[in-house]
Amino acid sequence: MEQILSLPSFRLTALGLMAALSLSGAAAAQEASAPAGQLSAPVFSAPQAFSHDLLAERAATLARQPHVPAPVRNPEVLEKIDYDAHWRIRFRDEASVRIGDTPAQFFHLGTYFRQPVKVFAVEGGEAREIVYSPDYFEMPEDSVAKGLDPEAGFAGFRLMRDDMKSDWISFLGAAYFRSDGALRQYGLSARAVALNTGLPVPEEFPRFTEFYLEEGPEGATVVHALMDGPSMTGAYRMVMRDQPGKGQVMDISSRLFFRAPVERLGVAPLTSMFWYSESNRFQSSDWRPEVHDTDGLMIHTGTGEHIWRPLNNPDRVATSSYLDRNIKGFGLIQRDRNFDHYQDDGVFYEKRPAVWIEPTSDWGAGAVQLVEIPTDDEIYDNIVAFWNPESPPQAGEERRFDYRMHWVASPPIDMPLAQTVATQVGNGGVPGQPRPEDVIKVVLDFEGAALDGHELDEDIQPRVSAPEGVEVINPFVVRVVGTDRWRLTFDLKAAPGTDTVDLRAYIAHEDAPLTETWLGQFHLAQINRLR
């Protein structure tokens, strides 16, 4: 585990705007005053030959050339298309382009999304660009967007469900995309790649510049994407399926071409928000019990170990690395699905999707890296997780990574062990007696079929390990009365001056684990200041 101290404390993204743009057409239409009028069918360019191999060749050729940033046209107009102005611009349903049976709609440019992308429809080995027209959009008569050039271009796109009332995936901004999961509630986001996240050097954000939409097998939609950035280019092929009630599955193949060395490459990066949960409730005076899109990082290691790492909201940027080889999967998970634990009937945190990454090619050696950034509000994305290969890429090199991405309520893996359902922290010692200084109490609740049928008089063992200089005091296990939960409790005391402590804990029976491995990280100075 390493600490990175010089990254800016907060990163505010425009991903919240994506949620607003996912409102039903009827709701958005009420905000638009201009009449629809007569709209002709979408216009396409002349066809050109297309295949994914051709796209990859273009990406490789681009990487051998200097990077040329895309110009921003009409910046003075885009500056005025803020959140409110953008929300009032609605794509007309009748202008939708069907990719097989799937309707595609497009996003308008604005102050948060200034660089246009090209979008093509692919059929029979030929691609035709979908030509932008301002007539595709309905907007108020006084909208500042009317001052843009007629060929301004699209900011991104989304795929709609058949009823045209909701989308299930959207691509908007840099190389970001996200889906609404099994419970149809947008939350965390994914992106194609992360470059130098959590380092003192500036983070780089390559962007998708071209999309090619194609009908796939058995109702799937295939998205091919060209990516470009100062240090690299890339070609992506994403086969996507929306499975009602189950979420979305994406089979992703990526070919990355590097113009320059990259110190930290992040593969299959996920971006989320964690403000506070039951474990750090003392960090907020907000009225809601918990506020987070995600409450933990889950890892299935190459050796078969199941790991749960509850998220933190630290007082400085912290980067944690979990070394592995031939990893089976990892993801940012919203495990707590109880509305009473959030009490927010406006944003429904209990319905936010979990995303599970399952490698489908040989990823070799590397680490799952978790970057946690301080936040004091839910509007900031402050959590990033990704796979970091052991050897950093060099200029002129190509890397390939294939994986399956699941947007679900819970990861689609066979889980033989009980899982962590709560992590709680408080003052150490015994109630009614003087509290010892510099001692905290850690209480872990586990639940699952692996614990069923066991009794406390059996050989049930609390297993807690801590680094040198940290004392684990009186670990014990009890059954939580009236529930199916088992509770592992211990006190923790660190030597003076200790700041951060990393722990491992699980419940065992006759030396065999009954639970997943809980990995905890505590910033003791932060906890002590908040007492």
Buried (B, 14 or more C-beta within 10 A) or exposed (E): EEBBEEBEEBBEBBBBBBBEBBBEBEEBBEBBEBEEEEBEEBEBEEBEEBEBEBBBEBBBEBBEEEBEEEEEBBEEBBEEBBEEBBBBBBBBBEBBBEBBEBBBBBBBBBBBBBBBBBBBBBBEEEBBBBBBBBBBBBBBEEBBBEEBEEEBBBBBBBBBBEEBEBBBBBBBBBBBBBBBBBBBBBBBBBBBBBBBBBBEEEBBBBBBBBBBBBBBEEEBBBBBBBBBBBBBBBBBBBBBBBBEEBBBBBBBBBBBBBBBEBEBBBBBBBBBBBBBBBBBBEBBEBEBBBBBBBBBBBBBBBEEBBBBBBBBBBBBBBBBEBEBEEBBBBBBBBBBBEEEBBEBEEBBBBBBBBBBBBBEEEBBEBBBBBBBBBBBEBEBBBBBBBBBBEEBBEEEBBBEBBBBBBBBBBBBBEBEBBBBBBBBBEEBBEEEEEEBEEBBBBBBBBBBEBBEEBEEEEEBBBBBEBEEEBEBBEBEBEBEEEEBBBBBBBBBBBEEEBEBBBBEBBBBBEEEBBBBBBBBBBBBBBBEEEE
